[in-house]
Amino acid sequence: MMSKTMHKLWLKVTAVAIFCYAILFFLGTITKTNKLIQLVLDFSSWPLDGNQNYDAPTTVFLSALLGGILLGWAVLIWLLSSEIYEKAPEQTRKIVLTSLLSWFLVDSLGSILSGNFNNFIVNIFLLLILVGPLWRPARE
């Protein structure tokens, strides 16, 4: 089992990882900076064929929305780790774990239904990284 210190650190790692995705999606709203998120989307819907792009204004708009939602999620996890964890470590762990599993289920099902099964595979690895030691309660 991991210590509470490790759990608290991993919550911050998770928040930073989600923050990075938020920034990528935000940068997707700017023509000069959208190449990296296009590559991420293309990779997520393998093979790399350039079909995932930001040519449609609706894609740019959805990127703005997703960037904002992800940023809010990252800030929430960061604040849970820094402001709440010491008072309620197990509840904080369960809240974040539940939110990550919720993301995984909806994102993966949507990916499969939209013909992007490969993103489901990518999501498995991303879930394992984001959850890390949070699967199990910290030792006292």
N, C-alpha and C positions, 0 to 999 in steps of 0.2 A: 504494500500500500504506500501511497505517496503522502508526504506531509502536507499540512495546511499551507506552508510556505510555498511548496511546489504548485499546489492547486491555484493559489493566488497569482503566482507568476504565470501559470498557464492561461489563466483567464485574461491576463494582459496580452500574452502572445496571440490568443484567439482574437481579441479586440483589434490588435494591430493588423493581423492578417485580413480581417473583414474591412478594416479601414483602407488597406491597400486596394482591395477590390472596389471600394467606394470611389476612391480617387481615379482609378482606371475608368470606371463608368462615367464619372463626371468629365474626365478628359475626352471621352467619346463624344461629348457635345460640342467640342471645338474641332473644326476641320483639320487644323494643323497638328493636333495632338491625338487624333483618334486611331492611329495605326496600331498601337499596341493592343487596345481593346478589341480591334478587329481580328488581330492575330489570336488573342485569347479565345474569342468566340469561334473562330475557324478551327482552332485546335479542339475545342470542346465538342464540335460537331464533325469531327474527323471524317474524311480525310482533309488535309490542307488543300483546299481548292479555290479559295477566295470567294466562295459563295456567301459567306457571312460578312456583310459589309454594312456601312453606314450611309448608303445611298439614299434611303428613304427618310424623309423628315420624321416619320413615326418612330423609326428606330432611334434616332437622335433624341426624341422626346422621351421614349421609354428608358434610354440610357440616363437621362437627367433624373427621372423618377427613381430608378434603381440606385443610382449613386446616392441620392438623398436618403432613401430607405436604409441602405447599407451603412451609411455614415451614422445615422441614428442608432442602428443596432450596435455598431462598434462602440459608440459613446456610452450606450446603456451598459454593455458588458464591462467596459473600463470602469465606469462609476460603480457598478455592482462590486467589482473587485476591490476598488479603493475605498468605498464608503460603507458598504453593507457587509462584505465578507466576514470581517472580524466579529460582527454581531450575530451573524447567521450563516456560518460557512456551508452547512449541508443544504439549507434552503437555496442559497445562492448557486451552489453547484447544480442542484436540480432544476432551477429556473433556466440557467444557461444551457444545460444538457437538453432540456425539453425544447428550447428554442432552436438549438442546432438540429435536433431530430426532426422537428417540424419543417425546417428549411429543407432538410435532406429528402423527406418524403414528398413534399409538394414539388420541389425542383426536379427531383428524379422522375416522378410520375409524369410531370409536364414534359420533360425531355423525351421520355419514352413515347408518349402520345403524339409528340410533334415530330417523331422520326429521328430523334437525336439520341439514340441508345448509348452512344459513346460517352455522352455527358454523364449518364448514370454511372458509368465506370469511373470517370474522373471524380464524380461526387463521392464515391466510396472512399477514395484516397483522401480527398479533401476533408471529409467527415472525420476520418481517423486522425488526421493532423490537427484539426480544430479542437476535437474533443480531448485528444491526448490522454492524460491521466485522470480526466474528469469522469470517466466511466464508473469509477469506484469511489466511495467516500474516503476522505482523508483520515489518516490515523490521528488519534488524539495526542 
